[in-house]
Amino acid sequence: MTRPDPILQSRRRFLRQTGALAAGAVISPDLFRAAHAAQSTSPYLAWEQTTKGDLTDLEYVALCGTLAANAHNTQPWAFNLLGNRIVLYADLARHLGRADPRRRLMLMGLGCAAENMVVAAAQLGYAATVADTEAGGFLENGGRCAALELTRRSDSNSHPWFPALFRRQTTRAEFGPLSIPRNEFTASLDVHGEIPGVHLAWYGTASEHEAIVRITADAAAEFVANDAAYRDSMAWFRRSRREWETYRDGISIFTSDAPWLVKEWVELLSTPEDLVSAEFRQGEIDVVKRLAEATPLWSLVWSERDTPHAWFQGGRLMERVYLAAAAQGLALHPLAYPTESPVGSAGLAKSLGLAPGAVPLMLLRVGLARPLERSVRRPLEAVLR
């Protein structure tokens, strides 16, 4: 009889415990910064560029666009600067594959980038008009999906959300109650007007919370059981900090609230096979359920139609929630599992009482949490055409 490999057994035990270990207290990002102080911080510099410096106005607006939320940090955008226009393209190669078969998440990320650019343009004294009629044909148009027309309004101006561009982050951690009244937070979004065809709904009662947690956990289990989709999504997982900072994209455990021991194990001891193992998949389900349970307020971005144009607009609205949360010192974490699952999406619509025909686009956790580590970003020159 073949003797069991003690190293393999130890790895499996660790993986089984990962979800439980991640339930520990939030670890300060200062610990990780100090541990890796000798490494280059250049992939994070865009988060610090709160003034345009040597960049032109349009270059700076595009740079601010690169700080937007996007699925798995694929950064699926490219920009063409033409006079007073910024043409926004989907970089079709930066795709989640079978984890985003219709490229809905890709277009939502592009909508997020467009909203960031609207805010940055206002800060520089421009009114920005978003023309997004091309979003429906972006696959046939080489990725071209929208354009921003900038019109000079004044030599200087300000936007209340501009500082939030540099504080916005996806906070994959347990949340505490809001630090301000819920109505005060939602009102901060209302003053910026509506985006036709997309809407926000808010949930926080015990029955709503219970239904959302159950649907989210079931959808996460459904996703990780889809081997092709799961493997395509994990192709964007960067195990080591060196890999993450070299590629300047993708997701990593460094931006989560997992304990230091878990992060060090993933970076130093894990293998590509571990990332797609049954234990790692179960760990993801456990973490998603834990985080969902620790959520004081939920928001759902939904649209009236299930079209590429609506997805793009939904991304703009989602980014507004991100920026409003960051401006108020709140944390936000999107959960795509239920909205990308037909069963999960239908479950949300039914349990939350959406109108017939409503299309859930993204479920958002909102609450109070300590900031985590920043995600990496590609340099501006890499996204300019």
TAZITA-V227385 format. One record per backbone hydrogen bond with DSSP energy under -1.0 kcal/mol. NH is the residue of the N-H (numbers start at 1). CO is the residue of the C=O. If there is no record, write none. Layout:
nh=(NH NH)
co=(CO CO)
//
This chain:
nh=(9 10 11 12 13 14 15 16 17 21 22 23 24 31 33 34 35 36 37 39 44 45 47 48 50 55 60 61 62 63 64 65 66 67 68 73 74 77 78 79 80 82 85 86 87 88 89 90 91 92 94 95 99 100 103 107 108 109 110 111 112 113 114 115 116 117 118 119 120 121 122 123 124 125 126 127 129 131 135 137 138 141 143 144 145 146 147 148 149 150 151 153 154 157 162 165 166 168 171 173 175 176 185 186 187 188 189 190 191 192 193 198 199 201 203 209 210 211 212 213 214 215 216 217 218 219 220 221 222 223 224 225 226 227 230 231 232 233 234 236 237 238 244 245 246 247 248 250 251 256 257 263 264 265 266 267 268 269 270 275 277 281 282 283 284 285 286 287 288 289 290 291 292 293 294 297 298 299 300 301 302 303 304 311 312 313 314 315 316 317 318 319 320 321 322 323 324 325 326 327 328 329 330 331 333 335 340 345 346 347 348 349 350 351 352 354 358 359 361 362 363 364 365 366 367 368 377 382 383 385)
co=(5 6 7 8 9 10 11 12 13 17 18 20 21 28 29 30 31 32 34 36 41 42 44 45 48 52 56 57 58 59 60 61 62 64 65 70 71 75 89 383 87 85 82 148 80 146 78 143 76 90 91 93 96 97 100 103 104 105 106 107 108 109 110 111 112 113 114 115 116 117 118 119 120 122 121 151 149 147 132 134 135 137 138 141 88 88 131 86 129 84 127 125 125 123 159 162 163 164 332 171 294 368 181 182 183 184 186 186 187 189 190 195 302 300 298 205 206 207 208 209 210 211 212 213 214 215 216 217 218 219 220 221 223 225 226 227 228 229 230 233 234 251 240 241 242 243 244 73 236 253 172 259 260 261 262 263 264 265 265 271 274 277 278 279 280 281 282 283 284 285 286 287 288 289 290 366 203 364 201 362 199 359 197 307 308 309 310 311 312 313 314 315 316 317 318 319 320 321 322 323 324 326 325 367 365 363 336 341 342 343 344 345 346 347 348 349 355 303 301 301 335 299 333 297 331 176 43 379 380 79)
//
